[in-house]
Structure formats: C-alpha cells, structure tokens
C-alpha cells in the first residue's frame, strides 16, 4: 500500500511563522539587553584604564595632569595662550596601557597654530584625527563628529561648576594649568571624581535656531562669562562651530572637561561660553561651561574616581552626593554606590 507524504498545510505554516515571531519578540529584548551589558562593561573598563593612567602619571611626575593647557608660545609671544589647549587625555599619552598609543603626539607646539581646525600643526594632524577605541564608549556612535579630529566620550571633572562654570582654579581635580597632587585631595581619592562619560554631539552646527537641538547631544553657547542662568536660558548659538566631544586632544568643556553643576543626563541643555572681551592673552578664548555627565546607558552614567575605581551614578543621585564627589577638598562626606 502506498502512503503519500503529507505536507504542511497553510494553517500550520502560519502557526509556525507566528510562533517564530513570538519567540523573536521575546528574545530580541534579551539579546539587546545582553549586548548593552557587554557595551556597558567595556565602557567601564575604558574609564578604569584612564584612571590607571592617571595614577601612573601622578606616581611618575608627582602631580595629576592639567585639565587643559594654556601657555605662551615662544615662537609667537602675542599668540593667545589658550590655543595650546592640549587636554588631559593628550597629557596622559605616555601612561596608557597600550604602549606607544600616542607616541607621535608633539605637545611642544600649540594644538592650534592659527584660527580654525585647519590650523592644527602639520606634524600633529594625523595623530589628532586618530579614532582611538579607548576614548569611545561602545554604546554611542563610535565614529568621528569632526572632519579634523578623533572624538571622545570621556571628560575630566573640573568640580562643582561654581563661579559661573569657570575653567580656572576650580574645586575639582582638573582645570586650566592644574597641578593637583594626591595629597591635595583631602576628600580622599576614592571620594573624588576624575572622569565621566558624555554623549557625542549631533544636530546642526553654529545655528541660532533651537530646532534639532536636544539636551543629550547638543549645547547652547553664550558670549557672556561667567555663565548665568539668564544667559543660558537664551543662548546666542547652538553647537557653536563644533559638536560636543569632537576632539580628544582639545582641552575644553565642549570636549574633555565636564562638571557636576547639574545631575547626570540632565534635562537642561548644557551651556558654554568663551572669554572674548579681554586683551589678556592668558585668558582670551578660555571656555566656561556647565556640562553634564551623559551616557547611553539606561538610568545613569559611569564615573571613574581618582583611585581608579569606577562607579555607576544614577540620574536620580542625591544632589548633595553628586556635588560632594566633584570636589577634591570640600570636606563633604558621601556614600557612593558599589
């Protein structure tokens, strides 16, 4: 007796497809969550490596590196000192775990030898354009946001953001020409923030319209320093000349500096400004800022403490705790998450 093989009916095929769809709907969020867990771990490890490099710098040279460099250029004594501008990430170059990562970087000349991104010294152009995984959080874009520079998701803490977001003599670990020693951190290295995250910028550049400007990816810009709530509520420009995080080499609030003036992932737009109304070459073009810690991780952002430990700080962190960890010698007591 011959038996014919029975195929699947249309109804059975539809049932199978439906079951596959249900399983896919159940598994996809789990897969996405697992991927984000891996990305978040890698991001934390990057910050830990920055913390280790920071400790090695202090051990070798007796001080933590500058947050941003500003000094006279002997070749052009009347050149703005702020154009040296090398960041804390640039000054940590000899101390990264990856040997020779930035060994060809020449810090003896200013980052900018003129006006505009095309004025980067020829010897440094290939290096400052480099995309460096150590400086990038895998949860974010992972690509340049500038035609000239390699980007960064990590910034050094200048402190509480007092005195209108000044970059000079702040109460944190880093500021312009800072030379903080470990013994100057009376609040303790484990209780003082060194680095945190920031989302790379997106949206239109140098626009006077707020259209397309979001707090997590944009910033407002004023020409009035120190900063004030009034000026920041009515920015003159948005994303002035460059997007946030556009350069790991550049020591300023748009890129490698931040503070705790606002909570992590603040709903308020970051606010920046530059000193324009001065003839003092040591202060001309210095950047002020209220720039928040920001991340793509749900619920908060990583912070690397000055002892290299990395904490995940919730968006809803106690404001007193958030301010306490930003200062190096405020005398505050703060219980940090483990």
N, C-alpha and C positions, 0 to 999 in steps of 0.2 A: 504494500500500500504506500503510495507516495504522499509525503507531507510537504506542503508548501510553507516556506519560511515566512513567518508573519512579520511585517514591518511595523514601524511606529505609526500610529495614527496622528493626524494633525493635532488632535486634542492633547495627546501625550507629548508631542514636540513642544506645544505651547506651555504645558505644565513644566517641562524640563527647563525651558527658557526662563519661565517665571521664577523657578527655584534658583537658577543661576543668578538671576537679577537680585533676588532677595539676599543670597549669600554674598554677592558682591557688595550690596548695600551695607551688610553687616561688617564685612571685612575691611572695606575701604577706610572707614574712620580709624579702625585699629591700626592699619598699615600707615596711615598718615600720622597718627599719634606716635607710632614706633619710630618713624623717620624723624619726627620733630625731637623725640627724646635723644636720638643719636646726634642730631644737629646741635641741640642744646648742650649736650655733653662736650662736643668738640669746641663749641664757643667758650664754655667754661675753661677747658684746657688751654685755649689760646690766652685767656686772661691770666691763668696761672703761670704760663710761660713768661708773660710780660712782668708779672710780679717777681718771678725768679730773676729775670734780667735786672729788674730794679734793685733787688737785694745785692746782686753781684756788683752792680755799679757802685752802690754805697759802700760795699766792703772794699772794693779796689781803690776808690777815689775819696772816700770819707764823706761824701755828700750824695744826695739824690740828684738826678739830672735836672736841668732847667725845664720849666714848662714850655717856655718859648724864649728864643734868644734874641737879644737886641743889643747891638754894639756898633761902634764906629768902624767903618771900612777904611783902612789906611789909604787905599788907592783913591778913594773919593771921600774926604773928610766931611763934606757937606751933604752927603747922601743920607736919607732917612735911616736911622739905626734899626727901625722895626723891619726893614727889608731883609735883615739876616734871618729872622723868623724861624730858624730850624726848630723842629718840635721835639718833645720828649721822646717820641718813638724814633726819631732820627738820632738823637744823642745816646740812645740805648744800643745803637748798632753793634758795637764790639761785644755785647754781652748776651746776644741771643743764642739759644741752644743750637740753632743751625749755623755752623761755622761759616764765616765769610758771607753771610746773607747780604750785607750792605757794605762790604769792604771797599768798594769803589766810590763810596759817597765822600765828597770833599766838603767838609764843613768849614774850611778856612775862608771861603767866599760866601757872600750872601746868597740866600735862596733865590732872591730876585736881584738882578743887577740893573734893572730898569723898571719900567712900568708895564704891567700886563704879563700874562703867563708865558708869552714867547720870550721874555727877558730872563728866563732861567739860564744860568751859566751853561754853556755848551757841554762842559765836562760832566755836569750833573743831570742833563736832560734824560739820558737813557735810564738812569737809576731811579729818579723820582717818578718816572712813568711806570715803574715796575708794579705789577699786580702781585701782592705778597699774601699768601693764604693766612699767615699768622695774624695779619691785621684785619681779617674779614670773618664775620660771623656767618656760618653756613646757612642760617635761617633767613638771611637777607639776600639782596640781589647778586652779590658776588661778582660784580663787574664794574668797570670804571664809570664815573659820572662826570668825568672831565676828559678833554682831549689831550691834556698835557700831563696829568698826574695820576698816580695809582691811589685808590681810595682807602678809607679806613672806617671800621665800625667802632673803634675804641678810642677813648679820650681820657686824659688825666684830670683829676679833680683839683680845682682851684680853691674849693672851700664852700662857704655858705652862700656866696653870691652877694655879700654885703658891699656897701659903698657903691651902689648902682652898678654892680657887675664888673668892678674894676679888675684889670689883669695885673695890677701892680701890688706887691706886698699883701697878698691875700692871706686868709686864715687857714688855707689848705696846704697840701703838700707841694703843689706846683703853681708857679706864676712866672711872669717875665723875669728872667735872670735869677730865678730862685736858686738858693744853695742851702737847702734844708738838710740838716744832719739827723741821724736816727735819734740822737739824744735831745733834739729839739722837739720831738714828737712826744710830749708829756702825757698825752691821752693814751699812748701805747700804740704800737704798730698794728696790733690786732683789732684796734678800735678806730682806725683811721683809713678812710677810703683812698685808694690810689688811682684805680681805673674803673670805668664802667663802659656800657655799650651806648651806641647811638645808631639809629637807622639812617641809611644812606638817603640823600636827598632826591626828590623827584619834583616834576612840575616845571612851570615856566620860570625863566631867569630874568632878573632885573626888570620886574614888572611893577607897575603901580596899582594893578588890579588884584584883589584877593581871590579871583576866580581860579580854581585849581590848586589853591594853597591849603594844605592840610597840616595840623599840628605835628603829626608823626613824621612828615617828610619835608616840611618847609620851615621858613623862618621869616620874621619881619625885621626890617632894617631901618634904623634911625640915624640921623647925623648929630644927635644930641647926647653928650656924655657929661656926667654919669647917666645911666639909664633911669627912667622914671615910669611909673605905671601909666601916666598920661601919655607920654611919648610912645610907649609900647602898644597902647591901645589904638594908635593911629600911625602905623608905620609909613614911612615915606616910600620905601621899596619893599618888595618881597623877593627872597632868594637873590640878594644883591650880588651880581657878577658871577657867583659860583654857587653850586648846590652844596648842601651840608655833607660833610665827610669826604669832600672831593680830593683831599690830599693828606696822606700820612706824613709827609715831610713838613707840612705847614703848621706852625705853632700858633693857633688862634682858636677862638670859640666856634668858628664855623667848622672846624675840623678836629683838632686833637685836644681841646680843652672843654670842660663842662663844669657845672657846679650844682649845688643842692638847693638852689633858690626855690625850686618847685619840686613836687614829688615825681617819682618815676612815671614815664608815659603820661605826663601832664596833658590835660585837655587844652591848656593855654599854649598859644603859639610861642615858640622860642623867640627871643628878642635880642638883637645885636646892634651894635653901633661902632663907629670909628672916630677917633680924635682927628678933627680936621682944622679946628680954629686955634692953631698954635704954630709958633716958629721954632719950637724946641725939637731938634732933630731926634732926641731920645724918646719923645712921646708922640710925634707925628705919625698918624695912621695906626696907632695902637687900638686893638679891638676890645670893646667891652661886651659883656654878654650875660644873659640869663638863659642858659642852655640846659635842658633837662636830660637825664639819663633816659634812653628809649631803646626798646628792643622789639623783635618779632615774636618773642616767647610769650605765651598767654600768661597774664597775671602779674608780670613784673620784669625785672632786669637783673643781670649779674653785676656784682661789684667785686673787684679784686682789692683786698685790703693791703696795707703796707707791709704785712708779714707774708704775703703771697697767698693767703687763704682766699677762696672765692665764695661769696655768699649770694644767694638769690633773694633780692629785696622786692617785696610785694608792692604793687601800685598803691595799696592801702596802708603802707608802712606808717607807723606813728610819726607825725611831723617832727617831734622832739628827737626821736631816734635818728631820723634822716638827717637832721641838721647836726646832731652830735657826731655822727661818723664822718662828716665832711671836714671837720676842723681838726687841727693837729694838737692844739693846746687850749681847748675851750674849757677843760675841767669838767666836761659832762660825763655822765655815766649812761651807757646804753647797752641793753641786752639785745644781742644780734641773733638772727636765725642761724641754725646749724645746717 
